[in-house]
Amino acid sequence: MRETLTDGDPQLRPRPRIAVFAGPTATILNSPDLVTSNKARVRHGLPLRPAHFDGLRPQRLAAPVTVYVEAFSAHPLEQDAAHLYAPADGWLDKDGAFHEEEPPGDATPVYAVELRPEDGLYPLPYMARQADGTAWEETTCAPFAPPEAARQTFYPDARRLYEEIERFGLADYGTSVALSSVADFDFFRASPSAGYTAGPDAERLGQDFFVYYPYHLQQEPGLANLARATNQLQSVLDTGDHAGVQWLEGSPTVDETVYWLGLVVDTKVPIVGHAAHRRHQSLSADGDRNVVDGVKYIASGVALDAEGEDRVGSCVIVDELVYSARDMTKVDARPGGYEVTGGHGGIVADLGGYGPPQLTYVPARRHTHCSDLRLTALPKQVPGVSGTLESGVSLIDVPTKDADGLIPAAMPQVQITKYGRYAATPTGTDGPITPDEEVEIFARIKANLDTAPLAGFICEGMSPFGMADPTRNAALSVAIFSGMPVVRAGRGNTGGMAYRTDPTFISGNNLTATKARMLLMAAILKLGALPPAADPFHPTRAESAATQQAVARYQDLFDTH
């Protein structure tokens, strides 16, 4: 049997098991560059860094060692309470010799501590140098070095992160942050931030793992990576072994991914996202606390209803707050740099400080096990579109799901186009409105018809209305009657509902453009392409009615998810 904990409750509960996924470009899994310490520089005659102290880095001992710790050195006022203490283990005389009895003359009371490899990590000076004997000054051998001359700063999975949180983190009352006494953890890599690049199964930067640092080596995951990560997460949760998920990703995008997972992963356990503004181990690093709070949230069971099923949906836990992933975004890289979007709620729970987490409300939107877009409710194929604007557009069958889950190559391509006033040519003064100026939209329509049978657009228009200028609207109408659904969303961090002024467009509700994109991708996997018109520039009344009917099905998903 697994160990249990009481957590102040007289009724024993099974200790939960949490699945922890390392995602892409995750600052929460990033550590500062390993820089050669001054102790190593003195040892090898290298130029010293100007810092007064060496930065200590978590490392493992190779053999036991006994150290003597000066008594009363843990706090500036510890000596004032010396009468409350038991005697130290012994004394060091002025020559450094240890005595169990206090020697005559000046002697320092000390504690004798045996440090052993099995104890775990210890903070120590970093002694390594480059192969040519020079000091490491940054993570690469030289500025802007290629990948083969660079080390990695991100952790390949979260195992080391959780170990360091337990080893070095302190709870408010001076005890260690004992994560492993609260829950058990399984660690997984889903488009991770670091990779194993040596050996016959070497992983490749930009294909198997994705970094943003060093900045010149930045790589971003694609739609196929999202599909594979989704399938992996669903497969792990299908075992029924886990009480929740912690997803670790870069702070600018963690809410998008976690919202997507909450739409398509069929599970009754909480999906929690975490991020950090600052690297792990750095000054005022925020990610460690976010992880601890996520464990607290999942282990508390506060997200579960009376049947033990998640009632909150996917969320992001940062800064001691629980945000609905649908209704939050990052606005700045500082504490409190996350904000509620959409103008209607967003913060679903408070971590309660010293108390248990408390829900503030339960979202009305469908999610996870009650989502109409969950993997188990998606069809194996949907209609897509192919052809050209000149010769015509036709429907084709597109397989989207197999025994492994989503087919990576079939993921819908949804582009965001943004409205801004003062186009090159004013509209409505010299004859009929034509979409000819919207060359970017037409280029994307043509590319979609050639290579992406499942595709759509998000128009980030006026806030909150979602409408754009007549020229852009006309170009997007061509996309609609070419089979590509178009969603209208308000500008930026919109605070209201997008209007429904044209039944051939989908209203993005109060979603931001990036969240509307994730929902449209999932909706296309459910419903497929719209019925194309024989002439997308001039649809007939019957073709327009058929499109409106298909758009209404999309609108129902946007109104409820």
N, C-alpha and C positions, 0 to 999 in steps of 0.2 A: 504494500500500500504506500501511496505517497504521504509525505508528512502533512500535517494539518496545522492550522494556526487559529487562534481564538480572536485576535484583534479586539480584545475587550468584550467580546461576545461570549457568553457562557456556553453557547452551542457551537461545537466544533464544526468547521467547514472544511471541505477538501481544498487543498492549495491549488489555485488555478495554474494552468499551463498556457503561456502566451507565445504566439508566433511572431517573431521579430524579423521584418524584412528590410534589408539595406537597399535603398533606391539610389537614383542618380544624383550627382552634383550635391551631395549632402554635407553642408557645413557642420552639421551635428556629428558627422563621422570624420571630420577633417581635423588634423592636428597641426600645430606650428612646425615650421621647418626645423629639422635636426641640425643644429649648428655646433661645431666643435667647441668644447668648453675651454676656458682659460687653463684649467688644470692640465688638459691634454696639450695645450699650446706651450705651457712651461716645460712639460716633460719632453717635448720634441723640438723646442727652440723655435716656435712659430710666433709671428706677431700677435700680441694680445689684443683682445677686444676691450673697449673702454669701460665696459660695465663693471660696477663694483662687485657684483655677485654673479656667479654662474647660474643660468637657468637649469634647474634639475628636471630630468626626464625619467619617466617610469621605465625601469629596466629590471632584469632578473639577475640574482646572484648566481654565480657558478659554483660556489663553495660556501660553507658556513663561515661566519666571522663574528668575533665578539667586539662590541663597541662599548665605550663608556660614555654615558650621557650625563652631563652636568645636572645635578639636582636643582630644582627650582628655576629652570630655564625655560619652562613652557609658557610662562606668562610673566609680565613685568612685576606683578604684585604677588607672585607665588611665595616669595621669601617672607612676606609680611605674615603669612599664615603658617610659618614653619612649625609652630608649636602644635599644629593639628596633624602633622605628618608622622608616620613611622620613620625610623632611621633609614638612611640610604643603604645601598648594598656594600659600600666601602668608600675609600678615599684614594685620590691620586695625589702623590707628593709632587714637589716642584720639578722632579726629574721624570715624571710621568709613570712612576711605578704604582701599582695598585696594592692597597692594603685593606684587609678586612677590618682592622682596628685603626682608629684615627691616629696617625703618626704625629710626632712633635713637629712644631713649626707650621708653615703654611701648607694646607692641604685642601683639596676640593672634594666635597661629597659627590658621589656619582652613583648611577645605576648601571649595573653590568647587564648588557642585553646580547643574547646570542641571536643573530639574524641568520636564517636558513633559507636555502633556495625554495623549499616547499612552502614558505610563508607567502609567497607571491611577489608582486612587483614592489620595488622600492624606488623612491626618487633619488637619482644619482647624477653626477656630472656626466655629460656625453663625451666620450673619449675617442670616438671614431674619426678617421681622417680619410681623405680621398686616396685613390690608388697611387697617385703620384706623390703622396706624402703631404700635400697641402691641406689646409683646414677646409672643412665644409663651411661656407658662408651663407648658403641658401640650399634649396632642395635640389637644384641642378648643379652640374659640374661647372657651368659658366652661365652667364645671363643668356636667355633665349636658346638654351641648348635643346636639341631634339629629344624625343622620348627615350631613346637608347642611352642618353647621357643624363637622365633625370631619375631621381627617386620619386616615390609616391608619398603624399602626405595623408591621403584618405585611408581609412581602414577598409579592408575587403568585405567585412561583415561587422555586425554590431557586438560580437562576442568580446572583443578587447574593450570596447567602450563600456559595456556593462561591468566588466571586471574592474576597470579603473574607477567607475562610479562607486562601486562597493568598497574598493580598496582605499580610496582617498577622500570620498565624500563624507561629510559630517552632517548628521542630523542636528536639529536645533538644540538638543540637550546633550551634545557631546558624544553620542554614540555613533557607530558607523551606519551608513545607509545600506541596510541589509536587504537588498532586493531579493536575494535567493531565499530569504525566510518568508517572503510574501508570496512569491510565485516561482514556478519553474519556467525556463525559457528554451525555445528552439530557435536557432538562427538560420536565416535563409538569405539568398542573394538574388535580387530581382532587378536586372539592369543596374548593378551596383556602381559605386563611386570609385572603386579600385579593383585591380585585377592581378592575378598571378601570371607574370609574364615570362617565367623561366620554365624550361622543360618541354616535353613533347606535346603537352596539352596547353601550351601558352595561350593566354587570353590576349585579345587585341584591343588597344585603345580605340574608342569610337565605334566598336562593334560589340564587344562584350562588357565593357565598363566605360563610364562617362565622368569626366572630371571638368572642373572649371579652373583648377589651379595645378601647376603654374598657368597663368592666364593665357599665355600664348599657345598652350596645348588644349584649350577648352574643346570639349566635344558634347554633343547633345544627342539623346536617344530619339529614335523615330517611332512611327506608328507600330511597326512590327515588334519593337521592344515592349511597347505598352501592351500589345496583345499577348505576348509571351508571359509578361509579368502577371497579367490578369489570370491567365490559365494556371500559372504556378500557384498563385494565391488561392484560387478556387480549389485546386487539387489538394493543397495542404489542409484547407478547412473542411474538405469532404471527409477527411479521416475522423472528424468528430473529436479530436484530441485536445482542442484548444478553446480556451474561454474568451479569447480576443486576439486582435492583431495590432501590433505597433508598426507603422510604416514610416521609415526615416528617409527624408528627401530634402533637397535644397529649398530654402524658405520662399523664394519667389514663386514656386510652382507646386508646393506640396498640397495646397488646397485643391488645385485642379485634379491632380491624380487621385486624391482621396475621395473627391466628389464622384469621379468616374467609377472608382471601385465600389462606392456605395450605390451606384446605379446598376452595375452589372454583376457583382459577386453575390451569389445566392447563399446567404449565411444568416444565422440568428444570433451571432455574437458580435460585439462591438468592433468596428474598424476605426482605429485611432491613428492620426498622423502627427508627426513631430518634426520640428525643424529648429534651426538655431541661427541667430544673426552673427554669432562669433564662434570661432573654432574651439573645439574641445581643448581643454588645458589652458586656454588663453585667459587674459584678465577679464573677469566678469562674464565668463562663458555662460550662456543661458540654456544650452541644450541639455545638460545633465539634469537640471531640475525638471525640464519638460518630460524627459523620460521617466523620472521618478513619479511625477504626477500622473502620467499615463498608466503606469502600473497600479497606482492607487485607485484611479478611476475604474479600470477593468476589474480589479480584485474586489472593489466595494460592491459590485453588482447594481449600482445605482441606475445604470442604463437599461436594466432589464425590467420587463413587465411581470405580472403575476405568474405567467407561464414560463418565465425564464428566457424570454426572447427580447432581443434588442428593440427598444422603442424610440431611440434617439436618431439612429442612422449614423453614417460616417461623420467623423468630427476631427478637428485639429485642436490639440491641446498645447498651448503656449502661454507663457506669462501667467500661469495659474488660472487660466480661463479655458473653458471648453466651448469652442466655436462649432456651429454647424458648418461642415466643409462647403456646403452650397453657398453660404452667406458670409464669407469672409475673404479677405485678401491682405497681402503684404503691401504696405505703403512706404516703409522706411526701414533701414537696417539699424534699429535701436530698440531698446526695451519699450514695449507698447507700440511697436511699429506695425501691428496688425489692426485692421479695422473691419467692422461689420459692413457688408454691402447690401444693397437692395432696400435699405430703409425700413426693414420690418423684422426686428429681432436679431438673430445671429448667435448670441451667447446663450447656450442651452444649459450650462452648469457652471458653478463656481467650485473650485477645489477645496474651499472651506478652511483654509489656513491650517490650524491645528486640529480641526474637526473633520468629519467625513465630507465627501463631495455632496453637493446639493443641486438638484435639477431646478432650473428656473422656468422652463416650459418644455413641452414635448412637440417637436416639429410636426406639421400636418402633411408634409410632402412624403411621397412613397419612397422607400429605400430598401436595399438589400433583399430580405426574404419576401417583402411585399411589393417590390418594384416590378413594374410591367416590363422592365428591360433587363431583368436578371438573366444570366446565361441559360438557365434551364427553361426559360420562357421564350428564348430567341429561336427563330427558325433556322434550318440548316442552309437555306438559300433564300435570296430575295432578288427581285428584279433590279437590274442596273441599266445604264444607258451606254450606247456606243454609236459612233457615226461622225458626221460633220455638220456644221451649220449650213453648208452649201448644198449637200446632197441628201440630208435628212438624218434624223436621230431615231433609233429603234431600241426597243427593250431587249435585254439579254438576261439569262439566268446567271446569278453570281453565287457560287457556294461560299458561305461565310463561316460555317462551323463544322467541325469534325469531331472525332472521338477525343481529341486533345483539348477541345474548346474552340476559341476564336482562331480563324485562319489568318495568320499575320499579313499575308499579301492582300487580303480582301478588306483590310481596315479602311473605312471611309476617309476621304481627304476633304476636310472642311477648312476653308480659308476665311480670314477676317478682312473685311474691307471697311475703311473708316471714313466717315463724312466730315468734311470741313468746308466752311463757307468760302466764297470767292474762288470759284473755278476759273479756268483760263478764259472761258467764253460764257457770258451770262445766258440764261435760258429764258425762253418764252417771249422773245422780242422779234426774232427773224424767222418766222415760219414754225413748222412742227418741231417738237422736241425729238432729237435723235441721240442714240447712245454712243455715237462714234468716238467721242473723246475718251471713253472709258476703256482704254487699250489694255490696261492691266486685267480688268475683269474679263474682257473677251479673250485675252491670251490664256487665262486660267480655264475658261469654259472650253476652249478648243483642246487644251492639254487634258482636261478631265475626260472629254469625249474620246480622246485617243488612248489614254492610259489608266484612267481611274473611273470605272463604271459606277462606283458608289462615291458620290461627292455632293458638296453643298457649300453654302456661303452663310456667313454671319455679317450683317451690316450693322456696324456700330454707328448709329445715327444720332439725332438730337436727343437730349436727355429730358424727360424719360421716354419720349415718344418713339424713338427708334427710326423715325423717317429720315431720309436723306434728300438730296437735291433731285430734281426731276430727271436729270441725265443719268445719274447713278441708279435711280429707281428703274429707269427704262432698261439699262443694261442688265440689271439683276432680274427683270422680268423675262429677258431672253434666257437667262440661266434657268429660271423656274420652268419655262415651257420647253426647255431642253432636258427636263427631268430632275433638276437639282433643286432641292428645297432651300429656301432662303429664310433666315430668321432675322428679325429686327430687334436690336437691343439698344438700350440707352447708353449714352456716352460715359466712359470712365466708371467711377464708382456710383452708378446710378442709384437714385433713392426712390424710384417709383416704378409703375408698371408701363411697359411699352404699349402703345395704342394699337388698336385693331382697325385700321383705316382701309385696308385692302385685303380681302379674304384669300388672295393668292399668296400672301406673305404670312409667315408664322410670327406671332408675337412672342418675344423672348421673356415675357412676364417681367420680373424684377431681377433677372440674371444679368451679370456682367457679360461682356462679349466672350471672354475666355471660358466661362462656365457654360454659356449657351453653346459654344463649340463642342464641349464634351457631351452635353445632352443631345445635340443634333447627331453626333457620331453614333451614339448608342441608339437613337431613334431610327437612323437609317438602317442599322443592323436589324431592327425590328420590322420596319415597313418597306424598305427599299426605295427605289427612285420614284419620282412622280411620273405620271403618264405624259410623255412628250407630245408636243404638237407637231403636225406635219410641217408647219412653218413657224418656228419659235418666235419670229418677229411679228407674226400676224396670226395669233391663235383664233380659232372660230369660237362662237358662243358655246357650242357643245364641248369643245376642248377646254375652255375656261371653266365650265361647270364641273367637268371631270377633275380638273386640277384642284378646284376649291374643295371638292369632296375629299380628295386625298390629303390636302393640307389640313382639313379639319381633324383627321386622325392624328396628325403630328401635333396640332394645337392641343389636343386632349393630353398628350404626354407632357407638353410644356406647362400645362396648367396644374399638373399633379405631381411633378417630380422636381 
